[in-house]
Amino acid sequence: MSRIPLLLALLALVAPGAAWAQTPKPAPKPAKTFALDYTIELLPKLDQARITIALGQGSERVKRLALGFDAKRYSGFKASLGQFVAEAPDKAVWTPAGPGSKLVYLVRITRKRDSGDFDARMTADWALFRGDKAIPFIKARMKKNTESVARLRFVLPPGWTNVDTGWMRMPDGRFAVDNRERRFDRPIGWIIAGRVGTRRDQLGSTEIAVAAPKGDPLDRMDALTMINFVWPEIEGAFRRTPRKVLIVGAGDPMWRGGLSAPNSLFFHSQRPLVSENATSTLFHELTHVVTRISGEDRSDWIAEGLAEFYSVELNWRAGGMSDARRERVFSNLRDWGARVKSLRTEHSSAEITARAVVLLHELDAEIRARSKDARDIDDLTRILCVLRKVSTAEFVAAAEKVLGGKSRVLATPLLHM
């Protein structure tokens, strides 16, 4: 079923002058909680981690946990106080038996991409990986109105002095895993551990941490300084920012690019903070982390186009480039994407993303002109942040609501093929 009617209802609330409903909704009943504890024990000699998922007080409300995982990397599943049944090489069902139930298994950390580069790696001195690649996908069947209170702890080998995640650290050293979109929390996002150097700062309501293995070429202070410089523009554009963002870096043989995840991102140490074409991998991935917008129905151009657009726009707004250079950037991107006939695809290429940036730049100008500078593309982006998963049709509907009518810029075959 199309979400356009729901979108229009949302837009009616965010439109200027809209009146909120006068009758307040009854407060929801407080959720029944249960304790959920994750332990990651890192074993560098084996290139593995031993994972323990333990259910505590209140977990009698958890009835069934269906797991999906990569059978080539996961092994040695053992359950206590419950039943674990393998339904396929990459699927299993754990039926716990309330408080005290545990599931223990091993998972290989290092992961090589088809290109030959790594997107996760463990050495004798450090490990860099994503929690959602170490904790399997879990579909939970629980009693109604039940949610977890999840904590994550680490067991580090001798000599490893530091560990960090995109989650907030508690006074006892554990991390509070609180994903408000899930009732059974998983510690997703980037994790770095070992002989690691970290620089931190508190920017408004967000803690920023930049971490890399000691001796790595990543200049943590350069990155943190750039983020400090641009952060007021990030807050102004998107309004809501995460409580914490972890930026992890490492050099070759890690993948030479940027990879975002909820509350964290990876940035190759030898990538420039701002490229010669004036785009920025760092600000591109930060935009993904803060907005969390993704495209659906062959609409990856929306998320990738917005991230690349703001990688230029935020730097310009902060005074990092002149008006003339900004226009040259968009002109060069227009030339790069000139042969693109359609933006509609599952995975946006560099050329499609370049053409999408130009479209967004033109749409921003149209919104500003139509509203006499009362509104701009940020008003549209904030609506998309609420939707999160956005189709091209929903994008157009939201844009035209912001515009107050049909869009000349969006009346293009690029969106309808």
N, C-alpha and C positions, 0 to 999 in steps of 0.2 A: 504494500500500500504506500502511495506517495506521502512524503512528509510535508508537502507544500502547505496544506491547510494548517498544520501545527506550526510551521515556520511563520505563516502570516499572523497567527495569533500571538506568537512571540514578538514579532515586529510591531504589532499594535501596542504592546506594552512599552517597547523601547523608543517608540516614535516621540518626537517632541510634543508636549502638551497632552500626552495620553494619560487618562485617569486610571488609577488602580482600583480594583474591586473594593467596595466598601465593607463587605462582609468578610471578616477574617476566617481563614480555614482553621478547623480544629487542629491543635498541636498533635503531631504524630506520637504514638506510644514509644517510650524509650526502648531501644533494642536490648535484647538479652545477649550478653557477651560471653565469650569463652576465650581462654588463654591459648595462644598459638605461638610456639617458640621454635625458631629456626637456628640451627648451629651449623656453621661452615668451618670445617677443619681442613686447612690447606696442607697438602702433601706434595711438596715440590719434587721429591725424588721419584715419585710415581706419576707426575703430571696429572694429579687427580685431586679432588676434594671429597671428603666424607661428609655427607649431608645428613642431618638429623631433623626430622619434623616431629615435634612433640606437642600433644594436645593436653591441656591442663583443665583447670576448674571451669565448669560449665560446658565442657565438650561432649557431654551426653546428648546435646542437641544436634551434633554432627552425625549424620546417618551414613553417608556414602561419599567417597572421593574418587572421581574418575581421573586418571592420569594419562597424559599424552607426552611422549618423549622420543628422543633420537636413540634408537636401540644400539647404534654404534658407539655411543658415548656413555650411556647409563648402564650400570651393572650392579649385581650383588644386593638386590632389594631384600630387606628383612623387616618384618612387622612384628611388633609385640602387642599383646592385648587387642587383638583384632585379626582380621583375615585379609590376606593379600593374594589376589588372583590375577595372573597374566592372561589377558584376553587375546592378545596379539603381540608380536615382537616389540611393538611400539605403544602398546596400550595396556593398562592394568586398572584394577579396581581395588581400592583399599577400604575396607569396612572396619572402622575403628570401634573400640569398645569403651569409649568415654575417657575420663581423666587417666593419665598414665600411658595412653596409647602412643607408640612411637613408630616411625618409619625411618629406616637407615639405608643408605645406598651410596655408591661411588659414582662420580661423574668425571670424565676427562675434561680438563680445562682448555688446553690449546686447541684452537680452531683455525684451519686454513681455508681461505676463500678460493674460488675457482681460478682467480688471477695469480695465485701463489702467495699472496700477502696474507697476513694474519689479522683476524678481528678479535682474537683473544689469545693470550699467551701466558705461560708460566715458566719462569726461569728459577735458578737457584736462589735469586735475590728478591724477586718480586712476581706478582701475578696481576693481570689486568683482564677483566672479563665482565660479562653482564649477568646479573642475578637471575634474569628470566631464562638464561641458557644453562644455569646450574640447578634451578628449581623447576621441575616439570610444570607444564600447563595443568591446572587443576580445576575441574568442574565439581563444585560441592553441592551435595543435597543435604539441606539442613532444615530444621524446624523453622516455621515462619518467624520473621522479625528477629533473626539471629545474625550476629556479626562478630568477627574476631577482634581481639586486642593482640596484635602481633609484635613480636620482638625478634631481633636478629643479633646473634653474637658470633664471634670468630675465635677460633683456636689457631694461633700462628706458630710456625716452626721457630726454633731458636734463632735469634739474630734478627728476626723480622720485627720491626719496631712500630709500624704504623698501618692503619687500615682506615679507609673512608668509603662512604656511599653517598647517594643523593638523599638519604633519609637523615632526620635529625638525631644527633647523638644524645643519649640519656646520661645522667650523672654516673651511672654504674658502668658506662662504656658500651652498652648495647645500643642498638639503633631501633627507634620506634617506626615500624612499618605501617603507615596509615594511608591507604589508597581509598579515598571516599567513594570511588566508583565501584568498589568490590566489597562484598561481605566477607569473603575468605581472602585475606591479604596475602600477596606474594611479594618478596623483596626484589622487584624488577629494577632495571637500570644498571648503570656502570658501577663497578667495584674495583678498587685498587688497594693492594696490600704489599707489605714487605719493607725494604729499605727505600723509603719514599719521602720526597720532600714536598711540602704543602705550603701554599700561601693563602690566607683567608682574609675576608673583609665582610662587613655587614653593610649592605646597600639597601637602605629603607627597611622593608620587612623581609628581605631575602639575604640569606647567608650565601656567599660565593666562596667556593674552595677550588683552587687550581693545583693539581697534583701530578707528579711525574716521578719515575724512578730517579734516585740520586745519580748524578752524572749524565743524565739525559739532556739533550740540547734544548728542550723546551724552556723558554724564558718565562717562568711563572709570573714574575713581576710585570713584564711587558704586557702579558695577557690580562692580568688583573688591572693594570693601569688603563688599558683600552676599555675594559668593561666599566670601570669607574667613570670614565669619560662619557660613555654612551648611555649608561644606565638611566639617567633622568628621562631620556627620550624613550627608552623601553617602557618605563612606567607610564609616561604620558600617552604613548600609543596604545598599550594593551591594558592598562589600569591594574589588572590582577597579575601578580607574579608569584612563583612558587616560594615556599618557605626556605628552600635550599636548592642550589644548583651546584653540582659537582662537575668540574671540567677535568678530564684526565687526558694525559698526553704520553706518547712514546714514539720513538723513531723507528727506522727500519729494523726488522722486516714487517712492522705493522702496516696496515693498509694506509696508503697515502691520501687521506681525505678526512672527512668529518662524518661521524655517525651519532645521531641523537637518540635519546631514550627519555622516558618520563623522568624529570628532575635531574638529568645528567647528560653529558655528551663526551664523545671521544674526539680528539683533535690531534692529528699527526704533528709531531714536534717540529718538523721541518717545513710545514706549510706556513706561508706568510700570514700575518694577522690580517693584512689587507693586500690583495693581489695586485699585479700590475694593471689589470683592467678595472681596478677600484671596487670590485666586489670583495666580500669577506666570508671565507668559510666559517670563521668563528661566529660572526653575527648571523649568518645563515642558519647555523645549527642552534644558536641561542633562540632565534625566532621560532624554530620548531619546538624547542623545549617549553617556551613560555606560552605559545598559542595552542599547541597540541592539535592543530587543525590537520585533518587528513582528507583526501579526496576519495569519493566512491563513485561507481558507475563511470569508469574510464575518465576520472577527473583528477588525476594526480597533479595536473598542471596547477591546480588551485594552491595546494600546500607548497609545492616547489617554487611556483611563481611568487607567492607572497614572501617566502623565506629569502629568495634572492632579491626581490624588490626592497625588502626592509634591510638587507645587508648593505645596500647602497644608501637608502633613505635615512636610516638612523644615524649613520656616520655624517651625512650631509647636514641633518638637523642639528647635530652636536657641534657643527663647525669644523668638521674634519675634511671637508672639501668645498671648493668654490661652486657657485651656481654654474659657471661655465663648464667646469669638469663634470659636474653631475649631468648636464645635458649631453656632453660627449659620451659619457657612459651609456646613457639610454640610446644614443645614436648608434654606438657600436653594437649594442645588443640587438637593435633593430636590423642591422646588417647581418648579424650572425643568424638570426632567426628568419631571414627574409624568405627562404624557400619552404618554410613550414606552411602546410595547407590546412592542418587541423590540430587543435590542442588536445583532442580527446584520445587518451591512451591510458593503459593501466600504470605504466611507468614512464615518467617524463624524461626525455633525453635532454642533453645540454641545449640543443637548438630549440626544442619545444619550450624549455624553461626560459630561455632568452626571449622568445616571442611572447610568452606569458607576461614577463616583466614589462615589456613595452605596452601590452594591453592594460595592465594594472596602472601604469604611469598615466596613460591616456584617460582611464576611468577616474583616477584621482583628480585630474585636471577638470573633467566633466562635473564631478561632484562639487568641487570648489566653485566652479563658475555658476552652476545651477543654484547653489545655496548662498552665493555671494560670500564665500569663505566661512560660512557658519558651520559647514560640515566638510569632511574629507574622507579619505579611504580608511582611516582609523575607525570611524563609526561603523563601517561595514565589517572590518576585521573583528571588532569586538562582538558583533552578532555571530560571526562564524565561530569564534572561540566558544560560544555557548553551545552551538550545534555540534562542534567537534568534527563529525564525519559529514562531508558536504558534497553533494552532487552539483554538476554544472547548472541544472535547473534551479536548485536551491540558491546557488550563488547569484544567478541572474535575478531571482525574485527578491533576495535580500538587497542587492544593489539598487534595484528599481524602487524599492521601498525607501531607501536612504535618499535616492534622487527625487522621489515624489512623482515618478512617471517613467516612461520608457527611456531606455538608454540608447543613444546613438552609437556609442563605442561598442556596446555588446551586441548590436545588430550586425553580426559578422559571421560568415560561414565557418570561421575557426572554431566556433562553439557548437556547431550543429551537424557535424559530419561523423 
